[in-house]
Amino acid sequence: MTAPAATGTPPPLSPPDPPVVLRAIDIYLRQCYGEEPPVTVRSQLAVLKTWGGPFFRAPVFVSEDQAQGKRYSMRLGNRHYPHMKLRIEPSPDGSRYLFRADSHDRHVCPPPTSAEYAAFRELMEKNQKAVESVETAWADAGVPTFKTYLREDLARRRGETKE
């Protein structure tokens, strides 16, 4: 690993290892679909597993440059909503990547006066349950999430304050 530059800028964050990502995808799919995801998701997985180039340049990932590193996402959906995503994002301190299930539905909720509001709120609740299920399963399997990051940070801070 390269030492930080003289400016104090940390070295670029390396993306997670592909086996960790594949394990996170597998857990996500089990939580969101059970046994068999839809053909569009199976097709993405086939592309990812047979891709001959750099893992995170596979066409199944969308990447965005952020100040603290790249952010990756893959649309995997769930039983009720095809737009839910697996996101891989830098931690707040930029020390590692964290996995997040993004229901991707908060920005499109119709107003409460809309005829679609009740149905959409029900969908949002189902999506939130899917998010919680995925992220809990990830944490149980040792896949780093924002919640596990916060727990570790809190434990570290408690250890620092006891000295």
Secondary structure, DSSP 8 states (H G I E B T S, - for coil): -----TTS---------HHHHHHHHHHHHHHHHTT---HHHHHHHHHHHH--S-GGGSTT-EEEEETTEEEEEEE---SS-TT-EEEEEE-TTSSSEEEEEE---GGG---TTSTTHHHHHHHHHHHHHHHHHHHHHHHHTT--BHHHHHHHHHHHHHHHHT-
